[in-house]
Amino acid sequence: MTTVKTILVVEDDLSLRETVQLYIEREGLACLTASNGAEGVAQVQCFRPDLVVLDLVLPDISGFQVCQEVRTLGYFVPILILTARAEESDRVQGLIIGADDYLTKPFSAKELIARVKALIRRAYSPGYRDVRQTQGVAIDPNQRHAYLNGELLDLRGKEFDLLAQLVDRPGRAYTREQLLEHVWGLDFAGDTRVVDVYVRKLREKLELDASCPEYIQTVWGVGYRFRGTEG
């Protein structure tokens, strides 16, 4: 038996909110609604919807802030932003902070439902978003994105791979040799000092004070670990 997907609509305009709800329910989907950003975040936490349709301009906090807060809390529900803004900078900002798609007002029922269904198909296909999240750091291996408290980190290839390896087992201490094998592979001809170089690069991007790291910790006599849940 197929489970009915639930869509959360966060929109302050009552007429538009009810119209979008009608479109969604007409397709056999369940619909929750919220009239402001704080209510929307609370609904995500309480009901865990399968997709969020999010207006960008809300009376309390912006849709950008809602999206960022949802991601910071560790929820990777697909988010479709609705907005009257057509500027490329707004679209880019929305995608950077974790939105999955963007739809500019005015829009047709057909276009909205097509976007919603496409996001649901993509998001719930096997292996689409196997996001790992701990201590405010989230790793999306499929998109090769890493986030710190909802902010996208600017990581290069092996920086991402090294962080993903450490985050995969929080609290586990890896030797430099183990990290070299996991991240660079058995055929790598360099020495273990490359691990130290990349740890330093990651700390510069992750830590408030790279000289006193909070996330990537040195385990003396062993190597490195990502901070576990016990600190």
Secondary structure, 3 states (H helix, E strand, C coil): CCCCCEEEEECCCHHHHHHHHHHHHHCCCEEEEECCHHHHHHHHHHHCCCEEEEECCCCCCCHHHHHHHHHHCCCCCCEEEEECCCCHHHHHHHHHCCCCEEEECCCCHHHHHHHHHHHHHHHCCCCCCCCEEECCEEEECCCCEEEECCEECCCCHHHHHHHHHHHHCCCCCEEHHHHHHHHHCCCCCCCCHHHHHHHHHHHHHHCCCCCCCCCEEEECCCEEEECCCCC
